[in-house]
């Protein structure tokens, strides 16, 4: 069983979310001293990780992560750990390991995954894994509101995205939570590109829904219009990145 890396960042430095105009987000690990980035080890091995309360963040924000100051080292760790993890699970997709992969951030927080993969290129294997985990975390943070945006997106959709995403119509928050788990599980045991495309379709529908609701709010002079527009932009960008990764995977060039 391959062990998933260990490198220690020495100083925190901020990383932008890459969304122009978005409000600066709170840190994931507020007050936390950076430590080893071997954060995936608890998923595939017996080494225990001290429990900490999963990080919470506003449903309208996708937070910037504070990482190490050695980009070359962090990039190497991200790529090697992502490749080792995917290869390990593809070789032996035991139900226990799959369950721990899917629910890892529920116990350890999204910051645990961010430490390893958030700084990687958007169009890379670790970048794709990070975005799938992030989409799931956003859904779990506020499933009712995200479901409302998704449902509005389905209503205004003129594409086959509702079919690609694979959610029932209409969908309940519980069914959207289940969809998020199925998409993440599909990354490890199904067709990787299809899983990314399902995630991308979900993001596009949520973006369309957020845009539509923002228009409604703008018509009545609500301050929420700007927040929803920013959220739509971020969902849209996530969808674009996931589609690009799916194409690279099919070309056997997603590293």
N, C-alpha and C positions, 0 to 999 in steps of 0.2 A: 504493500500500500504506500503510495507516494505521500510524503509529508509536504505540507503546503507552506513552505517558506518562512523565513524570519529575517526581518530587517528592521532596524529601529530608526525612525525619524528623530532628528535632533532638535528641530525648532519648528514651531508652528508658523505657517504662512497661509494666507487665505487664497481660495480658488473661486473664481467667479462662476456663477451659474450659467453664464453665456446668454442671458436674456436681457437685451437692452430695454431699459425703462422699468424693469422689475425692482420693487423695493428690496433693499438689502436684507437678507434673511438672517435669523439668529443662527449661532453656531450649533451644530449637532451635539458636540461634546463640550458644552459649556462648563468651564472649570476643570476639565479632565486633562490630566497630563498625558501626552502621547506616549504610547508604549509599543510593544511588539505589534507588527501588522500580520502576524500569523493567526488571523482571526477566524479562518475557516477550519482550523484544525479540529475544533469541537464537533464539526459536522461529520468528519470522516474518520476520526480517531478517538481514542479514549481519554485524551488529555483534557481535563476539566478546565472550564473558564469561569472565573468568579462571576456570579450573577449581578447584573445591575439593571436598574429600571429602564425599560426601552424608552428611547428618546421620543418625545412628542413634538410635533410642529404644526403650525397653522395649516388648515386645508388649502389656503390660498397661496402658500409659500412652498418653494422647493429650495431647501436651505443649502448655503455654500458650506463646504467642508474645509476644515483646517488640517493640512497634511504636512508631510516632511518637506525639507528644503533641498533634497537631492533628487531632482526629476529623473535622472538616469536610473538610479536605484529603485525608485518607486515604480517606474515604468517596467523595469525588468521583473520585479516582484509581482506586479499586476498581471502581466502576460503569462508568466510561468505558473502562477497559482491558478489562473482561469483555465489554462490548458490542462493542467494536472487534474483539476476538479472534474471537468467535463469528461476527460478520458477515463478517470476512475469510475464515475457513475455509469458511463456507457458500457464499460467492461463488466460491471457488477451492480446492476440497478436494484439493489435489495430494497424492499418496502421501508425498512427502518431508516436507511440512509436518505431515501427520497423524502420521507416525512420530516426528517430533521433539516434537510435542505430547504423545504418549502416554508417551514415554520421558524427558521433560524432567527430572523429579525424580530419575530414576536417576543422572543425571550431575551435577545441580546441587543436589539435596537438597530435601526437602519444605519447608524454611525459605524457599526462593526463591519458592514459590507463596504461602506464608503471609505473606510481606512485603506481598504485593499484596492478598490477599483474605480473610485469616483474621479481620480485624476487621469485615468487612461483616455486615449483618443476615443471620441464618440463612435468611430467606425472601426472598432476592434472587438475582439472577443470579450475582454474584461469590460469594455464600454457597453457592449450589448447586455451582458449579465447585470451590470449595475443598473441599467435603465429598466430592465424587467423587474428587478427587485424594487426599484423606486416606484414604479407604477403600482405594484402591489401594496407598498407601504402607504401611498397616497389614498388608495381605495380603502384600506383598513382604517385609516385615520378618521375618515368621515364617509362611511359607506352610503348613508342616506343621501347626502348632498351629491356625491359623485354619481350615484344611480340616477338622480334627477337630471343631472347634466347629460348623462349617457342616453337616457330615455328621450330627452328633448332632441339630442343629436340624431337618434333613430327616426324621430318624427320628421325632421327636416332633411334627412339624407336622401340623396339622389344616386347613390352608388350601391355596390354590393357589400359595403363595409359591415352592415348588421349581420349578414350571412357569414362573412369572414371571421368576425369577432366571435360568433358562436353563442351569444347570449340568448335566452328565451325572450319572447316578446308578448306582453311587457315583462320586464325583469324586476325582481325585488332586490333589496339590498343584500339579502342572504345569497341570492343567485349570482349577483355581481361579485361578492366575496368568493364564492365557489369558482367563478370564472377566472378570477385572478390567480387562484391556486392552480387551476388546470393549466393555464398558460405557462406559469413558472415550472410546473411539473413537466410539461411538454418540452421545455428547453433541455431537460436532462435525459428524458426517456423516449421522446417522440422525435418528430422531424424538427430539427432546430430552426430551420428557416420558416416553417409553417408557424411554429410557436411565436417567432418574432413578428411575423405578419399579422397574427391574431392580436398581439399586443399593440401593433401599429394601428390596426383597424379600430381597436378600442379607444386609443388616444385620439384618433381623428374624429370619432363620434363624440367623445367628451369635449373636444375642442369646438366642434360645430354646435353642440348644446350650450357650452359656455358663451359662445358668440351670440347665439340666439337670445339667451336669457339676458345678456349684457345689453342687447338692443332694446329689450323690453324695459329694463331698468333705466336705460338712458332716456327713454321716452317720458318717464315720469320724474326725471331729474334725480335719480338715486345715485349715491356715491359708490354703490356696489358695481356700477358699470365698468369703471376702470379696473377694479380688482378682477372681475370676470374676464375682461379682455386680456389682461396679463396671463391669467390662468389658461385661457384658450391658446395663447401664443406658446406657452410652455408645453402644453399637451401636443400641440401641432409639431413643435420641434422634436419632441420625443418620438412621435410617429415617423417623422422623416428619418431620424437616425436609425430607428429599428428596421425600416425598409431597406436602407442602405446596407445595414449589417446582414440582412437576409440575402440580398443579392451577392454580397461578398462571400457569404457562406456557401452559396450554390456554385460560385466560381472557385471554391476551394482556396480563397485568399483572405479569409477572416482570421487574423492572427491575434 
